[in-house]
């Protein structure tokens, strides 16, 4: 079976498009995970700040 140059180019373009789609999906997934982690870290830091403030409040009174 002989595959023409145009067919090979079409096949290569299909592979490139599939790879680009997969990469875009992976990037979007990573961005969502990063946003979730950032939100959780902000909540954790706020909780720690609240604990420190509660510990310091009796000392200031």
RATA-V335005 format. One record per run of one state. SS is the DSSP state (@ for helix, = for strand, . for the rest). FROM is the first residue (numbers start at 1). TO is the last residue. Records with the same first field share a line. If there is no record, write none. Layout:
SS: FROM-TO, FROM-TO
//
This chain:
.: 1-4, 61-61
@: 5-60
//
